[in-house]
């Protein structure tokens, strides 16, 4: 490992070294004071220092001695240390989620982040000749609005494949990430800096489709039904959640309620927000609303799988009615 120039380190890097020096228990107490993005960044920095020399330990303790009580713990850092400290601070589940976004440090992938700062047309011109998997990878790193803008420049024939590839990105081998970054880097004059890989997947596709023209989105989803039905179902579920029923105008809500079983509706409303419940109750007669309220209260606790099944069944009715042109999701009931 190269010799550490403590004076040349950033404040964040120095804090990361201190967290290594004081041991995972004390480090966890510090990490609890930060939000997930800041904690993730600190873990990134800790991973850069697999071992901290004794002289550097003393410098860190002297600088931060007034903030954290001196503790001569382990000076071994690295990814495993970061995982342990983050697990103590955030819990194992969240720690695994955050650490899962971290890849080997020092990889030339920051070029992707630099590309995201470009205009949509510039990004398209940069990646249009690349392999569809590379294009999907780049789209997965863009914000939904920017990804939709870039996506709109591609031909209809390629869009179906890009949607499917984007939706099935869960993890990208580090070797492939390197190749993608190096390939794009040949055409992009930017300083390459270390970064971490993150995935695309269903959420990326849903965000993109929510941003483009509705007719185009419907066509792409119909094609995805044929190419990859399981992925299509997952994307549709992500695009429209039960809480989005608040977008319905009262007349459309009344039309929907005529198609929904009352027991199913009561189950679905068990964890619904107050605005959505009020919209539902307000779309019923006074007597029917009172009966539904009583039914919801009498249910007691509802199993998560039963709750999700009831909400999904209602969402399917919404989609059918919208496809038939009987209701619309373009309105905003809250603004009515």
Kinemage of the C-alpha trace (Angstrom):
@kinemage 1
@onewidth
@group {chain A} dominant
@subgroup {mainchain}
@vectorlist {calphas} color= white
{ca unk a 1} P 0.000 0.000 0.000
{ca unk a 2} L 1.372 3.485 -0.873
{ca unk a 3} L 2.537 5.651 2.018
{ca unk a 4} L -0.253 7.828 3.400
{ca unk a 5} L 0.285 11.596 3.213
{ca unk a 6} L -1.866 12.630 6.172
{ca unk a 7} L -1.477 16.364 5.552
{ca unk a 8} L -2.809 15.936 2.022
{ca unk a 9} L -5.954 14.065 3.076
{ca unk a 10} L -9.393 15.640 3.082
{ca unk a 11} L -11.279 16.133 6.336
{ca unk a 12} L -13.534 13.215 5.407
{ca unk a 13} L -10.586 10.921 4.736
{ca unk a 14} L -9.052 11.831 8.072
{ca unk a 15} L -12.330 11.069 9.833
{ca unk a 16} L -12.450 7.721 8.054
{ca unk a 17} L -8.981 6.926 9.393
{ca unk a 18} L -10.073 7.890 12.890
{ca unk a 19} L -13.065 5.542 12.646
{ca unk a 20} L -10.674 2.723 11.777
{ca unk a 21} L -8.398 3.555 14.700
{ca unk a 22} L -11.110 3.684 17.386
{ca unk a 23} L -12.598 0.311 16.453
{ca unk a 24} L -15.997 -0.714 15.057
{ca unk a 25} L -18.058 -0.101 18.210
{ca unk a 26} L -16.941 3.503 18.584
{ca unk a 27} L -17.068 3.974 14.824
{ca unk a 28} L -20.676 2.790 14.838
{ca unk a 29} L -21.595 5.499 17.358
{ca unk a 30} L -20.159 8.119 15.027
{ca unk a 31} L -21.818 6.667 11.926
{ca unk a 32} L -25.217 6.791 13.626
{ca unk a 33} L -24.958 10.566 13.584
{ca unk a 34} L -24.835 10.614 9.776
{ca unk a 35} L -27.498 9.993 7.162
{ca unk a 36} L -27.132 7.015 4.828
{ca unk a 37} L -25.385 8.949 1.993
{ca unk a 38} L -22.777 10.400 4.359
{ca unk a 39} L -22.266 7.049 6.103
{ca unk a 40} L -21.869 5.373 2.726
{ca unk a 41} L -19.219 7.908 1.707
{ca unk a 42} L -17.318 7.380 4.947
{ca unk a 43} L -17.413 3.620 4.407
{ca unk a 44} L -16.031 4.209 0.937
{ca unk a 45} L -13.138 6.140 2.434
{ca unk a 46} L -12.523 3.496 5.124
{ca unk a 47} L -12.356 0.853 2.420
{ca unk a 48} L -9.492 2.790 0.828
{ca unk a 49} L -7.303 2.227 3.908
{ca unk a 50} L -6.845 -1.529 4.501
{ca unk a 51} L -4.173 -0.715 7.093
{ca unk a 52} L -3.287 2.464 8.952
{ca unk a 53} L 0.336 2.880 10.116
{ca unk a 54} L 0.924 3.762 13.766
{ca unk a 55} L 2.252 7.223 12.924
{ca unk a 56} L -0.920 8.043 10.972
{ca unk a 57} L -3.026 6.704 13.857
{ca unk a 58} L -1.360 9.165 16.225
{ca unk a 59} L -1.947 12.079 13.845
{ca unk a 60} L -5.625 11.247 13.558
{ca unk a 61} L -6.044 10.890 17.309
{ca unk a 62} L -4.255 14.181 17.942
{ca unk a 63} L -6.437 16.037 15.438
{ca unk a 64} L -9.745 14.573 16.583
{ca unk a 65} L -8.851 13.917 20.202
{ca unk a 66} L -11.280 16.541 21.434
{ca unk a 67} L -14.181 14.960 19.572
{ca unk a 68} L -13.759 11.256 20.239
{ca unk a 69} L -12.174 9.610 23.255
{ca unk a 70} L -8.881 8.005 22.411
{ca unk a 71} L -9.136 4.255 21.860
{ca unk a 72} L -6.204 2.149 20.706
{ca unk a 73} L -8.318 -0.362 18.794
{ca unk a 74} L -7.604 -2.194 15.584
{ca unk a 75} L -6.017 -0.248 12.788
{ca unk a 76} L -7.079 -2.725 10.114
{ca unk a 77} L -9.585 -1.139 7.751
{ca unk a 78} L -10.883 -2.152 4.345
{ca unk a 79} L -14.303 -3.272 3.105
{ca unk a 80} L -14.832 -5.879 5.843
{ca unk a 81} L -14.162 -3.275 8.532
{ca unk a 82} L -16.539 -0.824 6.875
{ca unk a 83} L -19.219 -3.547 6.678
{ca unk a 84} L -18.890 -4.342 10.384
{ca unk a 85} L -18.968 -0.720 11.544
{ca unk a 86} L -21.911 0.091 9.303
{ca unk a 87} L -23.754 -3.006 10.498
{ca unk a 88} L -23.424 -1.869 14.099
{ca unk a 89} L -24.579 1.626 13.192
{ca unk a 90} L -27.393 0.941 10.738
{ca unk a 91} L -28.322 -2.710 11.218
{ca unk a 92} L -27.244 -5.636 9.072
{ca unk a 93} L -30.031 -5.298 6.490
{ca unk a 94} L -29.393 -1.642 5.702
{ca unk a 95} L -25.640 -2.175 5.926
{ca unk a 96} L -25.834 -4.941 3.334
{ca unk a 97} L -27.907 -2.702 1.091
{ca unk a 98} L -25.441 0.179 1.330
{ca unk a 99} L -22.354 -1.992 1.036
{ca unk a 100} L -23.933 -3.805 -1.891
{ca unk a 101} L -23.616 -0.571 -3.827
{ca unk a 102} L -19.885 -0.472 -3.258
{ca unk a 103} L -17.563 -2.095 -5.730
{ca unk a 104} L -13.785 -2.434 -5.680
{ca unk a 105} L -12.237 0.945 -5.029
{ca unk a 106} L -10.187 2.717 -7.629
{ca unk a 107} L -12.094 1.557 -10.708
{ca unk a 108} L -12.325 3.964 -13.656
{ca unk a 109} L -16.105 4.350 -13.586
{ca unk a 110} L -16.526 7.984 -12.552
{ca unk a 111} L -16.602 8.770 -16.242
{ca unk a 112} L -20.246 7.594 -16.091
{ca unk a 113} L -21.009 10.274 -13.514
{ca unk a 114} L -19.268 12.857 -15.651
{ca unk a 115} L -21.357 11.809 -18.641
{ca unk a 116} L -24.536 12.309 -16.617
{ca unk a 117} L -23.723 16.017 -16.466
{ca unk a 118} L -23.914 16.307 -20.254
{ca unk a 119} L -26.957 17.319 -22.313
{ca unk a 120} L -29.260 14.531 -23.439
{ca unk a 121} L -28.371 14.847 -27.119
{ca unk a 122} L -24.645 14.797 -26.284
{ca unk a 123} L -25.072 11.612 -24.245
{ca unk a 124} L -26.998 10.008 -27.096
{ca unk a 125} L -24.284 10.887 -29.594
{ca unk a 126} L -21.683 9.430 -27.237
{ca unk a 127} L -23.383 6.065 -26.681
{ca unk a 128} L -25.547 5.525 -29.791
{ca unk a 129} L -22.988 3.225 -31.434
{ca unk a 130} L -22.363 1.205 -28.271
{ca unk a 131} L -23.723 -2.269 -27.525
{ca unk a 132} L -27.320 -2.192 -26.155
{ca unk a 133} L -26.089 -3.532 -22.807
{ca unk a 134} L -23.664 -0.622 -22.535
{ca unk a 135} L -26.423 1.837 -23.431
{ca unk a 136} L -28.708 0.306 -20.794
{ca unk a 137} L -25.899 0.512 -18.239
{ca unk a 138} L -25.430 4.237 -18.896
{ca unk a 139} L -29.191 4.879 -18.755
{ca unk a 140} L -29.323 3.156 -15.367
{ca unk a 141} L -26.943 5.793 -13.984
{ca unk a 142} L -28.992 8.773 -15.168
{ca unk a 143} L -31.855 10.488 -13.391
{ca unk a 144} L -35.245 9.421 -14.758
{ca unk a 145} L -35.867 12.664 -16.654
{ca unk a 146} L -32.411 12.616 -18.269
{ca unk a 147} L -32.683 8.911 -19.057
{ca unk a 148} L -36.057 9.513 -20.723
{ca unk a 149} L -34.609 12.338 -22.804
{ca unk a 150} L -31.713 10.200 -24.018
{ca unk a 151} L -34.013 7.209 -24.563
{ca unk a 152} L -36.294 9.267 -26.816
{ca unk a 153} L -33.496 9.676 -29.373
{ca unk a 154} L -33.200 5.935 -30.018
{ca unk a 155} L -35.182 4.214 -32.761
{ca unk a 156} L -38.421 2.395 -31.828
{ca unk a 157} L -36.817 -0.903 -32.883
{ca unk a 158} L -34.059 -0.535 -30.304
{ca unk a 159} L -36.228 0.797 -27.478
{ca unk a 160} L -37.847 -2.568 -26.690
{ca unk a 161} L -34.473 -4.227 -26.238
{ca unk a 162} L -33.127 -1.349 -24.153
{ca unk a 163} L -36.148 -1.475 -21.828
{ca unk a 164} L -35.706 -5.198 -21.265
{ca unk a 165} L -31.956 -4.938 -20.716
{ca unk a 166} L -32.376 -1.998 -18.338
{ca unk a 167} L -35.017 -3.848 -16.366
{ca unk a 168} L -32.892 -6.938 -15.907
{ca unk a 169} L -29.748 -5.161 -14.735
{ca unk a 170} L -29.289 -6.244 -11.127
{ca unk a 171} L -25.536 -6.350 -10.848
{ca unk a 172} L -22.791 -5.803 -13.373
{ca unk a 173} L -19.516 -7.746 -13.135
{ca unk a 174} L -16.634 -5.472 -12.243
{ca unk a 175} L -14.733 -6.555 -15.350
{ca unk a 176} L -17.643 -5.428 -17.522
{ca unk a 177} L -17.928 -2.136 -15.645
{ca unk a 178} L -14.245 -1.518 -16.345
{ca unk a 179} L -14.632 -2.288 -20.033
{ca unk a 180} L -17.651 0.004 -20.351
{ca unk a 181} L -15.871 2.879 -18.613
{ca unk a 182} L -12.745 2.445 -20.693
{ca unk a 183} L -14.736 2.218 -23.929
{ca unk a 184} L -16.655 5.403 -23.191
{ca unk a 185} L -13.549 7.075 -21.839
{ca unk a 186} L -11.916 6.875 -25.254
{ca unk a 187} L -14.591 9.226 -26.574
{ca unk a 188} L -15.037 11.385 -23.517
{ca unk a 189} L -12.350 13.861 -22.481
{ca unk a 190} L -12.737 13.846 -18.723
{ca unk a 191} L -10.602 13.021 -15.737
{ca unk a 192} L -11.393 9.486 -14.577
{ca unk a 193} L -11.888 9.181 -10.837
{ca unk a 194} L -12.801 6.234 -8.574
{ca unk a 195} L -16.470 5.560 -7.961
{ca unk a 196} L -18.876 2.743 -7.161
{ca unk a 197} L -21.159 0.726 -9.366
{ca unk a 198} L -24.923 0.788 -8.850
{ca unk a 199} L -27.599 -1.208 -10.642
{ca unk a 200} L -30.510 -0.364 -12.886
{ca unk a 201} L -33.449 -2.735 -12.665
{ca unk a 202} L -37.208 -2.392 -12.390
{ca unk a 203} L -37.138 0.988 -10.638
{ca unk a 204} L -35.020 2.501 -13.420
{ca unk a 205} L -37.416 1.261 -16.101
{ca unk a 206} L -40.475 2.492 -14.202
{ca unk a 207} L -38.911 5.899 -13.675
{ca unk a 208} L -38.014 6.177 -17.347
{ca unk a 209} L -41.457 5.102 -18.585
{ca unk a 210} L -43.167 7.523 -16.227
{ca unk a 211} L -41.245 10.361 -17.878
{ca unk a 212} L -41.973 9.664 -21.542
{ca unk a 213} L -45.138 10.180 -23.579
{ca unk a 214} L -47.985 8.012 -22.305
{ca unk a 215} L -48.785 6.388 -25.657
{ca unk a 216} L -45.142 5.442 -26.159
{ca unk a 217} L -44.945 4.083 -22.615
{ca unk a 218} L -48.016 1.895 -23.196
{ca unk a 219} L -46.597 0.540 -26.441
{ca unk a 220} L -43.285 -0.319 -24.814
{ca unk a 221} L -45.041 -2.075 -21.935
{ca unk a 222} L -47.178 -4.066 -24.362
{ca unk a 223} L -44.044 -5.214 -26.175
{ca unk a 224} L -42.373 -6.014 -22.857
{ca unk a 225} L -45.377 -8.188 -21.982
{ca unk a 226} L -44.478 -10.355 -24.946
{ca unk a 227} L -40.715 -10.330 -24.427
{ca unk a 228} L -40.550 -10.689 -20.652
{ca unk a 229} L -43.907 -10.899 -18.884
{ca unk a 230} L -42.478 -11.226 -15.370
{ca unk a 231} L -40.426 -8.075 -15.844
{ca unk a 232} L -43.436 -6.258 -17.299
{ca unk a 233} L -45.574 -7.112 -14.274
{ca unk a 234} L -42.843 -5.888 -11.913
{ca unk a 235} L -42.448 -2.639 -13.855
{ca unk a 236} L -46.198 -1.966 -13.927
{ca unk a 237} L -46.395 -2.520 -10.185
{ca unk a 238} L -43.559 -0.054 -9.640
{ca unk a 239} L -45.098 2.536 -11.967
{ca unk a 240} L -48.466 2.606 -10.270
{ca unk a 241} L -48.834 1.960 -6.559
{ca unk a 242} L -52.038 1.731 -4.556
{ca unk a 243} L -51.503 5.151 -2.979
{ca unk a 244} L -51.604 6.737 -6.432
{ca unk a 245} L -55.362 6.206 -6.437
{ca unk a 246} L -55.476 9.697 -4.945
{ca unk a 247} L -54.865 10.891 -8.515
{ca unk a 248} L -58.397 9.808 -9.460
{ca unk a 249} L -61.121 12.391 -9.775
{ca unk a 250} L -64.167 11.672 -7.525
{ca unk a 251} L -66.276 10.547 -10.507
{ca unk a 252} L -63.561 8.118 -11.577
{ca unk a 253} L -63.213 6.830 -8.025
{ca unk a 254} L -66.960 6.195 -7.941
{ca unk a 255} L -66.666 4.247 -11.201
{ca unk a 256} L -63.825 2.189 -9.760
{ca unk a 257} L -65.652 1.416 -6.524
{ca unk a 258} L -68.543 -0.098 -8.451
{ca unk a 259} L -66.097 -2.748 -9.695
{ca unk a 260} L -64.418 -3.569 -6.378
{ca unk a 261} L -65.487 -6.114 -3.760
{ca unk a 262} L -66.138 -4.431 -0.393
{ca unk a 263} L -64.132 -6.959 1.632
{ca unk a 264} L -61.211 -6.588 -0.756
{ca unk a 265} L -61.483 -2.799 -0.537
{ca unk a 266} L -61.506 -2.819 3.259
{ca unk a 267} L -58.408 -5.013 3.317
{ca unk a 268} L -56.601 -2.773 0.831
{ca unk a 269} L -57.433 0.361 2.852
{ca unk a 270} L -56.062 -1.043 6.106
{ca unk a 271} L -52.716 0.730 5.699
{ca unk a 272} L -53.832 3.441 3.273
{ca unk a 273} L -53.038 7.105 3.896
{ca unk a 274} L -55.670 9.450 5.305
{ca unk a 275} L -56.043 11.382 2.004
{ca unk a 276} L -56.750 8.178 0.088
{ca unk a 277} L -59.222 6.924 2.681
{ca unk a 278} L -61.013 10.262 2.648
{ca unk a 279} L -61.252 10.171 -1.132
{ca unk a 280} L -62.738 6.679 -1.027
{ca unk a 281} L -65.202 7.500 1.756
{ca unk a 282} L -66.188 10.737 0.033
{ca unk a 283} L -66.989 8.844 -3.155
{ca unk a 284} L -69.533 6.634 -1.367
{ca unk a 285} L -72.937 7.356 0.106
{ca unk a 286} L -72.874 8.288 3.773
{ca unk a 287} L -74.253 4.913 4.777
{ca unk a 288} L -71.834 2.967 2.585
{ca unk a 289} L -68.884 5.019 3.868
{ca unk a 290} L -69.797 4.323 7.494
{ca unk a 291} L -70.116 0.635 6.731
{ca unk a 292} L -66.721 0.558 5.049
{ca unk a 293} L -65.087 2.390 7.984
{ca unk a 294} L -66.504 -0.199 10.394
{ca unk a 295} L -65.321 -3.030 8.179
{ca unk a 296} L -61.787 -1.627 8.070
{ca unk a 297} L -61.697 -1.238 11.858
{ca unk a 298} L -63.038 -4.767 12.457
{ca unk a 299} L -60.337 -6.380 10.339
{ca unk a 300} L -57.657 -6.096 13.011
{ca unk a 301} L -54.166 -6.942 11.793
{ca unk a 302} L -53.861 -7.986 8.159
{ca unk a 303} L -51.140 -10.241 6.771
{ca unk a 304} L -48.836 -8.415 4.388
{ca unk a 305} L -49.454 -10.901 1.591
{ca unk a 306} L -53.233 -10.457 1.930
{ca unk a 307} L -52.855 -6.676 1.953
{ca unk a 308} L -50.688 -6.682 -1.162
{ca unk a 309} L -52.995 -9.109 -2.955
{ca unk a 310} L -56.038 -6.904 -2.276
{ca unk a 311} L -54.249 -3.741 -3.402
{ca unk a 312} L -52.895 -5.421 -6.534
{ca unk a 313} L -56.366 -6.681 -7.458
{ca unk a 314} L -57.724 -3.123 -7.245
{ca unk a 315} L -54.802 -1.780 -9.268
{ca unk a 316} L -55.602 -4.333 -11.976
{ca unk a 317} L -59.177 -3.045 -12.100
{ca unk a 318} L -57.837 0.512 -12.427
{ca unk a 319} L -55.649 -0.501 -15.358
{ca unk a 320} L -58.534 -2.253 -17.092
{ca unk a 321} L -60.856 0.715 -16.690
{ca unk a 322} L -58.155 3.079 -17.917
{ca unk a 323} L -57.455 0.900 -20.961
{ca unk a 324} L -61.189 0.937 -21.719
{ca unk a 325} L -61.204 4.722 -21.456
{ca unk a 326} L -63.661 4.741 -18.552
{ca unk a 327} L -61.347 6.487 -16.102
{ca unk a 328} L -58.135 8.524 -16.338
{ca unk a 329} L -55.064 8.755 -14.140
{ca unk a 330} L -53.994 12.081 -15.595
{ca unk a 331} L -56.024 14.140 -13.141
{ca unk a 332} L -55.124 15.213 -9.634
{ca unk a 333} L -57.919 14.723 -7.138
{ca unk a 334} L -56.117 16.769 -4.533
{ca unk a 335} L -56.242 19.787 -6.779
{ca unk a 336} L -59.904 19.409 -7.606
